[in-house]
Amino acid sequence: MLALVPVFFGIQQGVEGRVWQELEAGSAEGARSYALLFHFFSHFLWLWWLPLCSYLMESNAFRKRFFAGFAAIGALIGATGYTLLVFHPE
């Protein structure tokens, strides 16, 4: 899972590039879907993916629970925040 971080980050940066291209072309509505995809990574995926990767690699039981908690909290906060962005983009 940790090896996918550069792949996801590359996709995120490519999507951000499309946001700027659409905005430069004067198409704010065209940039909306790319912006939502960018925010999927920045406001949802990273909040739980990296703690989950740490959880899976950790061998110490205390630290493993610590990372699991952060992954769960990140997923909850990320899902809430991203859902608000999708349904209320203004």
HTML snippet that shows the backbone in 3Dmol.js (N, CA, C, O; Angstrom):
<script src="https://3Dmol.org/build/3Dmol-min.js"></script>
<div id="view" style="width:600px;height:400px;position:relative"></div>
<script>
const pdb = `
ATOM      1  N   MET A   1       0.816  -1.200   0.000  1.00  0.00           N
ATOM      2  CA  MET A   1       0.000   0.000   0.000  1.00  0.00           C
ATOM      3  C   MET A   1       0.858   1.262   0.000  1.00  0.00           C
ATOM      4  O   MET A   1       0.524   2.256  -0.645  1.00  0.00           O
ATOM      5  N   LEU A   2       1.946   1.206   0.721  1.00  0.00           N
ATOM      6  CA  LEU A   2       2.811   2.380   0.790  1.00  0.00           C
ATOM      7  C   LEU A   2       3.415   2.697  -0.583  1.00  0.00           C
ATOM      8  O   LEU A   2       3.669   3.858  -0.901  1.00  0.00           O
ATOM      9  N   ALA A   3       3.638   1.673  -1.379  1.00  0.00           N
ATOM     10  CA  ALA A   3       4.201   1.888  -2.709  1.00  0.00           C
ATOM     11  C   ALA A   3       3.237   2.622  -3.636  1.00  0.00           C
ATOM     12  O   ALA A   3       3.662   3.167  -4.655  1.00  0.00           O
ATOM     13  N   LEU A   4       1.956   2.647  -3.305  1.00  0.00           N
ATOM     14  CA  LEU A   4       0.977   3.351  -4.132  1.00  0.00           C
ATOM     15  C   LEU A   4       0.952   4.858  -3.867  1.00  0.00           C
ATOM     16  O   LEU A   4       0.340   5.608  -4.629  1.00  0.00           O
ATOM     17  N   VAL A   5       1.603   5.303  -2.809  1.00  0.00           N
ATOM     18  CA  VAL A   5       1.599   6.737  -2.478  1.00  0.00           C
ATOM     19  C   VAL A   5       2.110   7.582  -3.647  1.00  0.00           C
ATOM     20  O   VAL A   5       1.447   8.555  -4.006  1.00  0.00           O
ATOM     21  N   PRO A   6       3.256   7.261  -4.261  1.00  0.00           N
ATOM     22  CA  PRO A   6       3.692   8.092  -5.395  1.00  0.00           C
ATOM     23  C   PRO A   6       2.732   8.043  -6.583  1.00  0.00           C
ATOM     24  O   PRO A   6       2.579   9.030  -7.302  1.00  0.00           O
ATOM     25  N   VAL A   7       2.093   6.907  -6.785  1.00  0.00           N
ATOM     26  CA  VAL A   7       1.123   6.792  -7.882  1.00  0.00           C
ATOM     27  C   VAL A   7      -0.070   7.711  -7.616  1.00  0.00           C
ATOM     28  O   VAL A   7      -0.483   8.476  -8.488  1.00  0.00           O
ATOM     29  N   PHE A   8      -0.618   7.627  -6.399  1.00  0.00           N
ATOM     30  CA  PHE A   8      -1.749   8.484  -6.050  1.00  0.00           C
ATOM     31  C   PHE A   8      -1.365   9.958  -6.079  1.00  0.00           C
ATOM     32  O   PHE A   8      -2.142  10.799  -6.533  1.00  0.00           O
ATOM     33  N   PHE A   9      -0.181  10.266  -5.600  1.00  0.00           N
ATOM     34  CA  PHE A   9       0.262  11.657  -5.611  1.00  0.00           C
ATOM     35  C   PHE A   9       0.426  12.158  -7.048  1.00  0.00           C
ATOM     36  O   PHE A   9       0.088  13.304  -7.348  1.00  0.00           O
ATOM     37  N   GLY A  10       0.937  11.311  -7.927  1.00  0.00           N
ATOM     38  CA  GLY A  10       1.057  11.691  -9.337  1.00  0.00           C
ATOM     39  C   GLY A  10      -0.297  11.951  -9.975  1.00  0.00           C
ATOM     40  O   GLY A  10      -0.457  12.901 -10.742  1.00  0.00           O
ATOM     41  N   ILE A  11      -1.280  11.101  -9.654  1.00  0.00           N
ATOM     42  CA  ILE A  11      -2.635  11.314 -10.170  1.00  0.00           C
ATOM     43  C   ILE A  11      -3.198  12.622  -9.630  1.00  0.00           C
ATOM     44  O   ILE A  11      -3.804  13.403 -10.364  1.00  0.00           O
ATOM     45  N   GLN A  12      -2.988  12.845  -8.344  1.00  0.00           N
ATOM     46  CA  GLN A  12      -3.471  14.090  -7.727  1.00  0.00           C
ATOM     47  C   GLN A  12      -2.867  15.307  -8.418  1.00  0.00           C
ATOM     48  O   GLN A  12      -3.581  16.270  -8.700  1.00  0.00           O
ATOM     49  N   GLN A  13      -1.579  15.281  -8.692  1.00  0.00           N
ATOM     50  CA  GLN A  13      -0.930  16.421  -9.334  1.00  0.00           C
ATOM     51  C   GLN A  13      -1.386  16.593 -10.778  1.00  0.00           C
ATOM     52  O   GLN A  13      -1.523  17.721 -11.252  1.00  0.00           O
ATOM     53  N   GLY A  14      -1.622  15.493 -11.479  1.00  0.00           N
ATOM     54  CA  GLY A  14      -2.154  15.580 -12.840  1.00  0.00           C
ATOM     55  C   GLY A  14      -3.539  16.195 -12.865  1.00  0.00           C
ATOM     56  O   GLY A  14      -3.856  17.009 -13.733  1.00  0.00           O
ATOM     57  N   VAL A  15      -4.360  15.799 -11.908  1.00  0.00           N
ATOM     58  CA  VAL A  15      -5.713  16.349 -11.804  1.00  0.00           C
ATOM     59  C   VAL A  15      -5.650  17.836 -11.462  1.00  0.00           C
ATOM     60  O   VAL A  15      -6.416  18.632 -12.006  1.00  0.00           O
ATOM     61  N   GLU A  16      -4.738  18.214 -10.560  1.00  0.00           N
ATOM     62  CA  GLU A  16      -4.593  19.632 -10.237  1.00  0.00           C
ATOM     63  C   GLU A  16      -4.182  20.430 -11.473  1.00  0.00           C
ATOM     64  O   GLU A  16      -4.647  21.551 -11.675  1.00  0.00           O
ATOM     65  N   GLY A  17      -3.320  19.857 -12.288  1.00  0.00           N
ATOM     66  CA  GLY A  17      -2.939  20.518 -13.533  1.00  0.00           C
ATOM     67  C   GLY A  17      -4.131  20.753 -14.438  1.00  0.00           C
ATOM     68  O   GLY A  17      -4.236  21.802 -15.074  1.00  0.00           O
ATOM     69  N   ARG A  18      -5.036  19.773 -14.501  1.00  0.00           N
ATOM     70  CA  ARG A  18      -6.250  19.943 -15.310  1.00  0.00           C
ATOM     71  C   ARG A  18      -7.148  21.037 -14.740  1.00  0.00           C
ATOM     72  O   ARG A  18      -7.792  21.762 -15.498  1.00  0.00           O
ATOM     73  N   VAL A  19      -7.199  21.164 -13.422  1.00  0.00           N
ATOM     74  CA  VAL A  19      -7.977  22.251 -12.810  1.00  0.00           C
ATOM     75  C   VAL A  19      -7.465  23.586 -13.318  1.00  0.00           C
ATOM     76  O   VAL A  19      -8.243  24.433 -13.755  1.00  0.00           O
ATOM     77  N   TRP A  20      -6.146  23.771 -13.258  1.00  0.00           N
ATOM     78  CA  TRP A  20      -5.575  25.052 -13.688  1.00  0.00           C
ATOM     79  C   TRP A  20      -5.752  25.273 -15.181  1.00  0.00           C
ATOM     80  O   TRP A  20      -5.962  26.408 -15.610  1.00  0.00           O
ATOM     81  N   GLN A  21      -5.672  24.211 -15.989  1.00  0.00           N
ATOM     82  CA  GLN A  21      -5.894  24.367 -17.428  1.00  0.00           C
ATOM     83  C   GLN A  21      -7.327  24.799 -17.730  1.00  0.00           C
ATOM     84  O   GLN A  21      -7.562  25.663 -18.574  1.00  0.00           O
ATOM     85  N   GLU A  22      -8.271  24.191 -17.035  1.00  0.00           N
ATOM     86  CA  GLU A  22      -9.675  24.561 -17.249  1.00  0.00           C
ATOM     87  C   GLU A  22      -9.942  25.996 -16.801  1.00  0.00           C
ATOM     88  O   GLU A  22     -10.661  26.735 -17.472  1.00  0.00           O
ATOM     89  N   LEU A  23      -9.368  26.385 -15.675  1.00  0.00           N
ATOM     90  CA  LEU A  23      -9.556  27.753 -15.204  1.00  0.00           C
ATOM     91  C   LEU A  23      -8.916  28.763 -16.145  1.00  0.00           C
ATOM     92  O   LEU A  23      -9.474  29.830 -16.397  1.00  0.00           O
ATOM     93  N   GLU A  24      -7.739  28.419 -16.662  1.00  0.00           N
ATOM     94  CA  GLU A  24      -7.069  29.318 -17.608  1.00  0.00           C
ATOM     95  C   GLU A  24      -7.864  29.458 -18.896  1.00  0.00           C
ATOM     96  O   GLU A  24      -7.848  30.513 -19.530  1.00  0.00           O
ATOM     97  N   ALA A  25      -8.560  28.395 -19.283  1.00  0.00           N
ATOM     98  CA  ALA A  25      -9.383  28.441 -20.490  1.00  0.00           C
ATOM     99  C   ALA A  25     -10.716  29.151 -20.239  1.00  0.00           C
ATOM    100  O   ALA A  25     -11.511  29.331 -21.161  1.00  0.00           O
ATOM    101  N   GLY A  26     -10.952  29.549 -18.995  1.00  0.00           N
ATOM    102  CA  GLY A  26     -12.178  30.268 -18.678  1.00  0.00           C
ATOM    103  C   GLY A  26     -13.362  29.366 -18.393  1.00  0.00           C
ATOM    104  O   GLY A  26     -14.507  29.816 -18.413  1.00  0.00           O
ATOM    105  N   SER A  27     -13.098  28.115 -18.132  1.00  0.00           N
ATOM    106  CA  SER A  27     -14.177  27.156 -17.893  1.00  0.00           C
ATOM    107  C   SER A  27     -14.207  26.742 -16.426  1.00  0.00           C
ATOM    108  O   SER A  27     -13.690  25.691 -16.047  1.00  0.00           O
ATOM    109  N   ALA A  28     -14.824  27.594 -15.612  1.00  0.00           N
ATOM    110  CA  ALA A  28     -14.918  27.275 -14.185  1.00  0.00           C
ATOM    111  C   ALA A  28     -15.763  26.030 -13.961  1.00  0.00           C
ATOM    112  O   ALA A  28     -15.461  25.227 -13.079  1.00  0.00           O
ATOM    113  N   GLU A  29     -16.815  25.861 -14.750  1.00  0.00           N
ATOM    114  CA  GLU A  29     -17.663  24.671 -14.603  1.00  0.00           C
ATOM    115  C   GLU A  29     -16.909  23.411 -15.018  1.00  0.00           C
ATOM    116  O   GLU A  29     -17.104  22.348 -14.429  1.00  0.00           O
ATOM    117  N   GLY A  30     -16.049  23.526 -16.026  1.00  0.00           N
ATOM    118  CA  GLY A  30     -15.234  22.384 -16.438  1.00  0.00           C
ATOM    119  C   GLY A  30     -14.210  21.998 -15.392  1.00  0.00           C
ATOM    120  O   GLY A  30     -13.825  20.834 -15.282  1.00  0.00           O
ATOM    121  N   ALA A  31     -13.771  22.983 -14.623  1.00  0.00           N
ATOM    122  CA  ALA A  31     -12.779  22.721 -13.580  1.00  0.00           C
ATOM    123  C   ALA A  31     -13.398  22.064 -12.354  1.00  0.00           C
ATOM    124  O   ALA A  31     -12.689  21.467 -11.544  1.00  0.00           O
ATOM    125  N   ARG A  32     -14.715  22.170 -12.211  1.00  0.00           N
ATOM    126  CA  ARG A  32     -15.388  21.669 -11.000  1.00  0.00           C
ATOM    127  C   ARG A  32     -15.155  20.181 -10.767  1.00  0.00           C
ATOM    128  O   ARG A  32     -14.803  19.781  -9.657  1.00  0.00           O
ATOM    129  N   SER A  33     -15.344  19.355 -11.794  1.00  0.00           N
ATOM    130  CA  SER A  33     -15.181  17.907 -11.600  1.00  0.00           C
ATOM    131  C   SER A  33     -13.727  17.556 -11.278  1.00  0.00           C
ATOM    132  O   SER A  33     -13.465  16.677 -10.458  1.00  0.00           O
ATOM    133  N   TYR A  34     -12.791  18.242 -11.921  1.00  0.00           N
ATOM    134  CA  TYR A  34     -11.378  18.003 -11.606  1.00  0.00           C
ATOM    135  C   TYR A  34     -11.040  18.479 -10.191  1.00  0.00           C
ATOM    136  O   TYR A  34     -10.252  17.847  -9.486  1.00  0.00           O
ATOM    137  N   ALA A  35     -11.640  19.590  -9.789  1.00  0.00           N
ATOM    138  CA  ALA A  35     -11.402  20.102  -8.435  1.00  0.00           C
ATOM    139  C   ALA A  35     -11.938  19.133  -7.391  1.00  0.00           C
ATOM    140  O   ALA A  35     -11.301  18.915  -6.360  1.00  0.00           O
ATOM    141  N   LEU A  36     -13.103  18.550  -7.651  1.00  0.00           N
ATOM    142  CA  LEU A  36     -13.646  17.567  -6.714  1.00  0.00           C
ATOM    143  C   LEU A  36     -12.763  16.326  -6.640  1.00  0.00           C
ATOM    144  O   LEU A  36     -12.579  15.757  -5.564  1.00  0.00           O
ATOM    145  N   LEU A  37     -12.223  15.912  -7.765  1.00  0.00           N
ATOM    146  CA  LEU A  37     -11.316  14.765  -7.756  1.00  0.00           C
ATOM    147  C   LEU A  37     -10.026  15.099  -7.006  1.00  0.00           C
ATOM    148  O   LEU A  37      -9.505  14.270  -6.261  1.00  0.00           O
ATOM    149  N   PHE A  38      -9.518  16.308  -7.203  1.00  0.00           N
ATOM    150  CA  PHE A  38      -8.330  16.738  -6.457  1.00  0.00           C
ATOM    151  C   PHE A  38      -8.619  16.727  -4.961  1.00  0.00           C
ATOM    152  O   PHE A  38      -7.806  16.250  -4.169  1.00  0.00           O
ATOM    153  N   HIS A  39      -9.769  17.250  -4.579  1.00  0.00           N
ATOM    154  CA  HIS A  39     -10.140  17.289  -3.168  1.00  0.00           C
ATOM    155  C   HIS A  39     -10.390  15.901  -2.594  1.00  0.00           C
ATOM    156  O   HIS A  39     -10.253  15.699  -1.388  1.00  0.00           O
ATOM    157  N   PHE A  40     -10.758  14.938  -3.446  1.00  0.00           N
ATOM    158  CA  PHE A  40     -10.875  13.557  -2.974  1.00  0.00           C
ATOM    159  C   PHE A  40      -9.542  13.107  -2.382  1.00  0.00           C
ATOM    160  O   PHE A  40      -9.496  12.500  -1.312  1.00  0.00           O
ATOM    161  N   PHE A  41      -8.473  13.409  -3.088  1.00  0.00           N
ATOM    162  CA  PHE A  41      -7.147  13.036  -2.589  1.00  0.00           C
ATOM    163  C   PHE A  41      -6.750  13.881  -1.382  1.00  0.00           C
ATOM    164  O   PHE A  41      -6.349  13.343  -0.350  1.00  0.00           O
ATOM    165  N   SER A  42      -6.860  15.201  -1.511  1.00  0.00           N
ATOM    166  CA  SER A  42      -6.327  16.089  -0.478  1.00  0.00           C
ATOM    167  C   SER A  42      -7.169  16.125   0.789  1.00  0.00           C
ATOM    168  O   SER A  42      -6.628  16.323   1.877  1.00  0.00           O
ATOM    169  N   HIS A  43      -8.481  15.937   0.674  1.00  0.00           N
ATOM    170  CA  HIS A  43      -9.351  16.069   1.838  1.00  0.00           C
ATOM    171  C   HIS A  43      -9.922  14.736   2.327  1.00  0.00           C
ATOM    172  O   HIS A  43     -10.595  14.702   3.357  1.00  0.00           O
ATOM    173  N   PHE A  44      -9.669  13.651   1.616  1.00  0.00           N
ATOM    174  CA  PHE A  44     -10.195  12.365   2.060  1.00  0.00           C
ATOM    175  C   PHE A  44      -9.120  11.282   2.098  1.00  0.00           C
ATOM    176  O   PHE A  44      -8.818  10.745   3.164  1.00  0.00           O
ATOM    177  N   LEU A  45      -8.549  10.964   0.960  1.00  0.00           N
ATOM    178  CA  LEU A  45      -7.663   9.800   0.860  1.00  0.00           C
ATOM    179  C   LEU A  45      -6.456   9.879   1.788  1.00  0.00           C
ATOM    180  O   LEU A  45      -6.173   8.924   2.512  1.00  0.00           O
ATOM    181  N   TRP A  46      -5.749  10.987   1.778  1.00  0.00           N
ATOM    182  CA  TRP A  46      -4.510  11.070   2.562  1.00  0.00           C
ATOM    183  C   TRP A  46      -4.766  11.012   4.058  1.00  0.00           C
ATOM    184  O   TRP A  46      -3.889  10.608   4.821  1.00  0.00           O
ATOM    185  N   LEU A  47      -5.964  11.412   4.487  1.00  0.00           N
ATOM    186  CA  LEU A  47      -6.261  11.449   5.920  1.00  0.00           C
ATOM    187  C   LEU A  47      -6.335  10.061   6.547  1.00  0.00           C
ATOM    188  O   LEU A  47      -6.100   9.911   7.746  1.00  0.00           O
ATOM    189  N   TRP A  48      -6.657   9.049   5.751  1.00  0.00           N
ATOM    190  CA  TRP A  48      -6.721   7.700   6.317  1.00  0.00           C
ATOM    191  C   TRP A  48      -5.731   6.739   5.672  1.00  0.00           C
ATOM    192  O   TRP A  48      -5.359   5.740   6.288  1.00  0.00           O
ATOM    193  N   TRP A  49      -5.296   7.017   4.449  1.00  0.00           N
ATOM    194  CA  TRP A  49      -4.402   6.089   3.747  1.00  0.00           C
ATOM    195  C   TRP A  49      -3.044   5.963   4.443  1.00  0.00           C
ATOM    196  O   TRP A  49      -2.570   4.851   4.676  1.00  0.00           O
ATOM    197  N   LEU A  50      -2.429   7.072   4.769  1.00  0.00           N
ATOM    198  CA  LEU A  50      -1.100   7.012   5.384  1.00  0.00           C
ATOM    199  C   LEU A  50      -1.126   6.422   6.791  1.00  0.00           C
ATOM    200  O   LEU A  50      -0.242   5.630   7.117  1.00  0.00           O
ATOM    201  N   PRO A  51      -2.105   6.770   7.652  1.00  0.00           N
ATOM    202  CA  PRO A  51      -2.168   6.063   8.940  1.00  0.00           C
ATOM    203  C   PRO A  51      -2.443   4.571   8.778  1.00  0.00           C
ATOM    204  O   PRO A  51      -1.939   3.762   9.557  1.00  0.00           O
ATOM    205  N   LEU A  52      -3.234   4.203   7.779  1.00  0.00           N
ATOM    206  CA  LEU A  52      -3.492   2.781   7.544  1.00  0.00           C
ATOM    207  C   LEU A  52      -2.222   2.063   7.103  1.00  0.00           C
ATOM    208  O   LEU A  52      -1.957   0.943   7.540  1.00  0.00           O
ATOM    209  N   CYS A  53      -1.438   2.700   6.241  1.00  0.00           N
ATOM    210  CA  CYS A  53      -0.153   2.119   5.831  1.00  0.00           C
ATOM    211  C   CYS A  53       0.745   1.919   7.043  1.00  0.00           C
ATOM    212  O   CYS A  53       1.398   0.883   7.175  1.00  0.00           O
ATOM    213  N   SER A  54       0.778   2.912   7.929  1.00  0.00           N
ATOM    214  CA  SER A  54       1.594   2.809   9.142  1.00  0.00           C
ATOM    215  C   SER A  54       1.081   1.693  10.037  1.00  0.00           C
ATOM    216  O   SER A  54       1.871   0.952  10.621  1.00  0.00           O
ATOM    217  N   TYR A  55      -0.226   1.569  10.147  1.00  0.00           N
ATOM    218  CA  TYR A  55      -0.834   0.503  10.942  1.00  0.00           C
ATOM    219  C   TYR A  55      -0.411  -0.868  10.429  1.00  0.00           C
ATOM    220  O   TYR A  55      -0.053  -1.747  11.214  1.00  0.00           O
ATOM    221  N   LEU A  56      -0.451  -1.048   9.128  1.00  0.00           N
ATOM    222  CA  LEU A  56      -0.116  -2.352   8.548  1.00  0.00           C
ATOM    223  C   LEU A  56       1.359  -2.705   8.689  1.00  0.00           C
ATOM    224  O   LEU A  56       1.710  -3.884   8.731  1.00  0.00           O
ATOM    225  N   MET A  57       2.218  -1.710   8.761  1.00  0.00           N
ATOM    226  CA  MET A  57       3.654  -1.971   8.873  1.00  0.00           C
ATOM    227  C   MET A  57       4.125  -2.082  10.320  1.00  0.00           C
ATOM    228  O   MET A  57       5.194  -2.637  10.577  1.00  0.00           O
ATOM    229  N   GLU A  58       3.355  -1.572  11.255  1.00  0.00           N
ATOM    230  CA  GLU A  58       3.769  -1.536  12.655  1.00  0.00           C
ATOM    231  C   GLU A  58       3.621  -2.904  13.318  1.00  0.00           C
ATOM    232  O   GLU A  58       2.655  -3.627  13.072  1.00  0.00           O
ATOM    233  N   SER A  59       4.591  -3.244  14.161  1.00  0.00           N
ATOM    234  CA  SER A  59       4.524  -4.517  14.882  1.00  0.00           C
ATOM    235  C   SER A  59       4.162  -4.322  16.357  1.00  0.00           C
ATOM    236  O   SER A  59       3.627  -5.239  16.979  1.00  0.00           O
ATOM    237  N   ASN A  60       4.438  -3.156  16.922  1.00  0.00           N
ATOM    238  CA  ASN A  60       4.122  -2.873  18.318  1.00  0.00           C
ATOM    239  C   ASN A  60       2.614  -2.692  18.477  1.00  0.00           C
ATOM    240  O   ASN A  60       2.005  -1.897  17.761  1.00  0.00           O
ATOM    241  N   ALA A  61       2.009  -3.429  19.417  1.00  0.00           N
ATOM    242  CA  ALA A  61       0.554  -3.431  19.581  1.00  0.00           C
ATOM    243  C   ALA A  61       0.015  -2.053  19.953  1.00  0.00           C
ATOM    244  O   ALA A  61      -1.021  -1.637  19.436  1.00  0.00           O
ATOM    245  N   PHE A  62       0.707  -1.339  20.847  1.00  0.00           N
ATOM    246  CA  PHE A  62       0.237  -0.009  21.253  1.00  0.00           C
ATOM    247  C   PHE A  62       0.243   0.953  20.082  1.00  0.00           C
ATOM    248  O   PHE A  62      -0.743   1.646  19.828  1.00  0.00           O
ATOM    249  N   ARG A  63       1.357   0.991  19.371  1.00  0.00           N
ATOM    250  CA  ARG A  63       1.443   1.902  18.218  1.00  0.00           C
ATOM    251  C   ARG A  63       0.473   1.489  17.118  1.00  0.00           C
ATOM    252  O   ARG A  63      -0.065   2.340  16.411  1.00  0.00           O
ATOM    253  N   LYS A  64       0.250   0.192  16.972  1.00  0.00           N
ATOM    254  CA  LYS A  64      -0.690  -0.303  15.968  1.00  0.00           C
ATOM    255  C   LYS A  64      -2.099   0.247  16.253  1.00  0.00           C
ATOM    256  O   LYS A  64      -2.787   0.693  15.335  1.00  0.00           O
ATOM    257  N   ARG A  65      -2.526   0.215  17.525  1.00  0.00           N
ATOM    258  CA  ARG A  65      -3.832   0.780  17.896  1.00  0.00           C
ATOM    259  C   ARG A  65      -3.859   2.289  17.672  1.00  0.00           C
ATOM    260  O   ARG A  65      -4.871   2.842  17.242  1.00  0.00           O
ATOM    261  N   PHE A  66      -2.754   2.944  17.963  1.00  0.00           N
ATOM    262  CA  PHE A  66      -2.624   4.385  17.760  1.00  0.00           C
ATOM    263  C   PHE A  66      -2.866   4.734  16.292  1.00  0.00           C
ATOM    264  O   PHE A  66      -3.647   5.636  15.986  1.00  0.00           O
ATOM    265  N   PHE A  67      -2.194   4.015  15.380  1.00  0.00           N
ATOM    266  CA  PHE A  67      -2.357   4.270  13.947  1.00  0.00           C
ATOM    267  C   PHE A  67      -3.754   3.892  13.466  1.00  0.00           C
ATOM    268  O   PHE A  67      -4.319   4.569  12.607  1.00  0.00           O
ATOM    269  N   ALA A  68      -4.314   2.812  14.017  1.00  0.00           N
ATOM    270  CA  ALA A  68      -5.675   2.413  13.635  1.00  0.00           C
ATOM    271  C   ALA A  68      -6.667   3.506  14.021  1.00  0.00           C
ATOM    272  O   ALA A  68      -7.592   3.813  13.269  1.00  0.00           O
ATOM    273  N   GLY A  69      -6.464   4.087  15.197  1.00  0.00           N
ATOM    274  CA  GLY A  69      -7.337   5.172  15.628  1.00  0.00           C
ATOM    275  C   GLY A  69      -7.245   6.379  14.710  1.00  0.00           C
ATOM    276  O   GLY A  69      -8.259   6.973  14.344  1.00  0.00           O
ATOM    277  N   PHE A  70      -6.026   6.734  14.344  1.00  0.00           N
ATOM    278  CA  PHE A  70      -5.865   7.867  13.437  1.00  0.00           C
ATOM    279  C   PHE A  70      -6.441   7.571  12.059  1.00  0.00           C
ATOM    280  O   PHE A  70      -6.996   8.466  11.421  1.00  0.00           O
ATOM    281  N   ALA A  71      -6.322   6.343  11.592  1.00  0.00           N
ATOM    282  CA  ALA A  71      -6.913   5.975  10.302  1.00  0.00           C
ATOM    283  C   ALA A  71      -8.436   6.086  10.362  1.00  0.00           C
ATOM    284  O   ALA A  71      -9.065   6.578   9.425  1.00  0.00           O
ATOM    285  N   ALA A  72      -9.027   5.627  11.467  1.00  0.00           N
ATOM    286  CA  ALA A  72     -10.483   5.699  11.612  1.00  0.00           C
ATOM    287  C   ALA A  72     -10.950   7.147  11.730  1.00  0.00           C
ATOM    288  O   ALA A  72     -11.931   7.538  11.096  1.00  0.00           O
ATOM    289  N   ILE A  73     -10.260   7.936  12.530  1.00  0.00           N
ATOM    290  CA  ILE A  73     -10.618   9.349  12.679  1.00  0.00           C
ATOM    291  C   ILE A  73     -10.440  10.080  11.350  1.00  0.00           C
ATOM    292  O   ILE A  73     -11.284  10.889  10.963  1.00  0.00           O
ATOM    293  N   GLY A  74      -9.343   9.793  10.654  1.00  0.00           N
ATOM    294  CA  GLY A  74      -9.108  10.423   9.356  1.00  0.00           C
ATOM    295  C   GLY A  74     -10.180  10.064   8.345  1.00  0.00           C
ATOM    296  O   GLY A  74     -10.626  10.917   7.577  1.00  0.00           O
ATOM    297  N   ALA A  75     -10.601   8.791   8.340  1.00  0.00           N
ATOM    298  CA  ALA A  75     -11.654   8.372   7.415  1.00  0.00           C
ATOM    299  C   ALA A  75     -12.970   9.079   7.733  1.00  0.00           C
ATOM    300  O   ALA A  75     -13.682   9.513   6.828  1.00  0.00           O
ATOM    301  N   LEU A  76     -13.285   9.190   9.011  1.00  0.00           N
ATOM    302  CA  LEU A  76     -14.521   9.851   9.409  1.00  0.00           C
ATOM    303  C   LEU A  76     -14.505  11.338   9.074  1.00  0.00           C
ATOM    304  O   LEU A  76     -15.450  11.852   8.475  1.00  0.00           O
ATOM    305  N   ILE A  77     -13.448  12.021   9.455  1.00  0.00           N
ATOM    306  CA  ILE A  77     -13.346  13.457   9.168  1.00  0.00           C
ATOM    307  C   ILE A  77     -13.265  13.692   7.664  1.00  0.00           C
ATOM    308  O   ILE A  77     -13.906  14.603   7.140  1.00  0.00           O
ATOM    309  N   GLY A  78     -12.477  12.872   6.971  1.00  0.00           N
ATOM    310  CA  GLY A  78     -12.345  13.026   5.524  1.00  0.00           C
ATOM    311  C   GLY A  78     -13.650  12.786   4.795  1.00  0.00           C
ATOM    312  O   GLY A  78     -13.999  13.535   3.883  1.00  0.00           O
ATOM    313  N   ALA A  79     -14.376  11.747   5.189  1.00  0.00           N
ATOM    314  CA  ALA A  79     -15.660  11.457   4.544  1.00  0.00           C
ATOM    315  C   ALA A  79     -16.656  12.582   4.786  1.00  0.00           C
ATOM    316  O   ALA A  79     -17.402  12.965   3.884  1.00  0.00           O
ATOM    317  N   THR A  80     -16.666  13.103   5.992  1.00  0.00           N
ATOM    318  CA  THR A  80     -17.569  14.214   6.309  1.00  0.00           C
ATOM    319  C   THR A  80     -17.215  15.456   5.490  1.00  0.00           C
ATOM    320  O   THR A  80     -18.080  16.069   4.865  1.00  0.00           O
ATOM    321  N   GLY A  81     -15.947  15.813   5.503  1.00  0.00           N
ATOM    322  CA  GLY A  81     -15.515  16.999   4.767  1.00  0.00           C
ATOM    323  C   GLY A  81     -15.706  16.876   3.273  1.00  0.00           C
ATOM    324  O   GLY A  81     -16.151  17.820   2.620  1.00  0.00           O
ATOM    325  N   TYR A  82     -15.373  15.714   2.725  1.00  0.00           N
ATOM    326  CA  TYR A  82     -15.510  15.537   1.280  1.00  0.00           C
ATOM    327  C   TYR A  82     -16.980  15.502   0.866  1.00  0.00           C
ATOM    328  O   TYR A  82     -17.342  16.031  -0.185  1.00  0.00           O
ATOM    329  N   THR A  83     -17.822  14.886   1.682  1.00  0.00           N
ATOM    330  CA  THR A  83     -19.253  14.868   1.380  1.00  0.00           C
ATOM    331  C   THR A  83     -19.817  16.280   1.348  1.00  0.00           C
ATOM    332  O   THR A  83     -20.625  16.612   0.480  1.00  0.00           O
ATOM    333  N   LEU A  84     -19.391  17.110   2.291  1.00  0.00           N
ATOM    334  CA  LEU A  84     -19.832  18.505   2.279  1.00  0.00           C
ATOM    335  C   LEU A  84     -19.368  19.227   1.023  1.00  0.00           C
ATOM    336  O   LEU A  84     -20.114  20.028   0.460  1.00  0.00           O
ATOM    337  N   LEU A  85     -18.142  18.955   0.576  1.00  0.00           N
ATOM    338  CA  LEU A  85     -17.642  19.578  -0.656  1.00  0.00           C
ATOM    339  C   LEU A  85     -18.449  19.141  -1.880  1.00  0.00           C
ATOM    340  O   LEU A  85     -18.734  19.950  -2.762  1.00  0.00           O
ATOM    341  N   VAL A  86     -18.811  17.875  -1.928  1.00  0.00           N
ATOM    342  CA  VAL A  86     -19.555  17.362  -3.081  1.00  0.00           C
ATOM    343  C   VAL A  86     -20.946  17.971  -3.140  1.00  0.00           C
ATOM    344  O   VAL A  86     -21.398  18.395  -4.203  1.00  0.00           O
ATOM    345  N   PHE A  87     -21.630  18.016  -1.992  1.00  0.00           N
ATOM    346  CA  PHE A  87     -23.013  18.487  -2.001  1.00  0.00           C
ATOM    347  C   PHE A  87     -23.174  19.987  -1.827  1.00  0.00           C
ATOM    348  O   PHE A  87     -24.240  20.534  -2.110  1.00  0.00           O
ATOM    349  N   HIS A  88     -22.124  20.660  -1.363  1.00  0.00           N
ATOM    350  CA  HIS A  88     -22.163  22.117  -1.202  1.00  0.00           C
ATOM    351  C   HIS A  88     -20.844  22.719  -1.700  1.00  0.00           C
ATOM    352  O   HIS A  88     -20.047  23.200  -0.894  1.00  0.00           O
ATOM    353  N   PRO A  89     -20.608  22.699  -2.989  1.00  0.00           N
ATOM    354  CA  PRO A  89     -19.321  23.157  -3.514  1.00  0.00           C
ATOM    355  C   PRO A  89     -19.089  24.659  -3.383  1.00  0.00           C
ATOM    356  O   PRO A  89     -17.955  25.120  -3.509  1.00  0.00           O
ATOM    357  N   GLU A  90     -20.126  25.410  -3.138  1.00  0.00           N
ATOM    358  CA  GLU A  90     -19.948  26.858  -3.028  1.00  0.00           C
ATOM    359  C   GLU A  90     -19.195  27.204  -1.783  1.00  0.00           C
ATOM    360  O   GLU A  90     -18.948  28.381  -1.518  1.00  0.00           O
TER     361      GLU A  90
END
`;
const viewer = $3Dmol.createViewer("view");
viewer.addModel(pdb, "pdb");
viewer.setStyle({}, {cartoon: {color: "spectrum"}});
viewer.zoomTo();
viewer.render();
</script>
